[in-house]
Amino acid sequence: MLDLTKQRIVMTGGAGFLGKHLQQCLLARGVRQEQMLIPLIEDYDLTKEADCIRMYDRMRPDVVIHLAAEVGGIGANRENPGRFFYANMAMGLHLIEQARIRKLTKFVQVGTICAYPKFTPVPFKEEDLWNGYPEETNAPYGIAKKALLVMLQGYRQQYGLNGIYLLPVNLYGPGDNFHPASSHVIPALIKKCVDAIDARKDQIECWGTGSASREFIYAPDAAEGIVLATEKYDKDEPVNIGAGFEITIKDLVEKIARLTGFTGKIVWDPTKPDGQPRRCLDTSRAQAEFGFKARTDFNTGLKATIDWYRANKERLKL
């Protein structure tokens, strides 16, 4: 088991949504704040090799947890396929190469559920990862991330780099991204419902048909899974990090409407895409390999996320 209290840990994306929960999880483990090193986007453009080298030179990590990504919902993926492929591929490429050169103790790559094939049988098993092409709207992002799994496996085989690859399902929780141009489905729906109540609107519009299903994991639970894997997992096979349940988007909208108190009409726009038809993970490998199981009840997590948005809505100025 890797003792994280004795490591200098760089967390790319550490100032973001998941990163802040990961910081709290590490602090609870006894990792000191000064051991957690976070390269901010204002200081380092990690898509550039020179900036990655400068970051490694200055921060001198023992462990890198690579959370940073350029990502968004279906709309953002449709508008930025080239950028999302390039940015995610370039960041991982440079960070992993420098990890090899500097003989890092461990490199943790946080991948994406978008890497799975469009019609993966439910629940998604890690061995299904290569059995087809990803859902088209997010394929460039998903493939760029999946290529980093191959890179880590190759670098482990040839250079002995201890790199692991984790596949978290859709995250949600306090501090999520609620910006309408780039938010994912749960914060987008919370914002629509709460804003409609505040503006006394009697309806909201939702993309697609509502028939697609998704699985969601509370961000503090996902952070715990990443930390456990960093401590205990040292194999080359990818590992799902999820909660092990699925809910249709229609049921999700109705649940969020109920929890926020929105009683108006829900209007569906079937001209907009549903995305991948179903998503639900087999989480047995994570439990077997490093004892991870998500703990937070979905209603409890949603209520906490809704409360956070209401408390911070004015400050966010969206």
C-alpha positions, 0 to 999 in steps of 0.5 A: 500500500502506498503511504500518501502522507509521504508523497508529493502529489500533483493533482491536475484539475485539482482546483476543479469540481472533483479536485476539491473533493479529492483534496478533502479526501486526502486531508482526511488521510493525513496528507498535508496541504503543502504536499498537494500541488495544483498546477493552475490553468493560469500558470500552466497550459498542460496541452503544451510540452514546455509547460508540462516540463516546467510544472514537473521541474517546479513541483517535483511530484512523486505521484501525479493524479491527472484529473484535468480535462476539457469536457462538457455535456452533449452540446459542448461535445458537438461544438468542440470535437477537434478541440476536445480530442486535441486538448485531452490527448495532448495533456495526457501525452506530455504528462505521462511522458514526463512521468516516465522520464522522471521515474514517478512513483505512480501516475493515476489517469482519470478516464471517462465513461464516454470511452465505452462503446455506444451499445455496451451491454449493461452493466458495463464491464471493463473488458467491454471497453474495446468492443465497439465505437463510442457514442458519436457526440462524445467519441473524440473526447472518449477516444482521446482519453481511451488512448491514454490507457493504451499509452500507460499499458505500453509504458508499464510494459516497456519502461516499468511506469506504474500507471493506473487507469480509472473510469468514473461514471457521471459525477454530481455534487456540491460545487458542480459546474452549473454553467449552461454552456458546459454543464452536465445533466444533473446541474443543468436540470437543477438550474432549470428547475430552481431558476424556473421556480424563482422566475415563476415559469410554468415549464422547462424544456429538456433535450431528447426523449428522456429514454436514455439511462445514466448512472451517477456517483456523488463526487465525494464518493468518487474522490474516495475511490480515486484515493483508494486506487492510488493507495492500493491498485497497481495493475494495468487493467482499467477500473470502473468507479461507479455507484452501480445503478441506472436511472432514465433521464425522464425519471431523473427530471421528475425526481429533480423537479420533485426535490426542488419543488418545481411543479410546472410542465416538462417539455421534451425536445426530441430533435435534440440527441439523447446521447448514449442509450444506456450507462450503468457500470459493473463496479465489482472490480473496484470492490475486489481490488481496493475495497471501494463501494459508493456510500451516498444515497442518490436522493441524499446527494441530490438534495445536497447538490440542490441546496448548494446551488440555491446557496451559491446561485447569486455568487455564480452569476450564471 
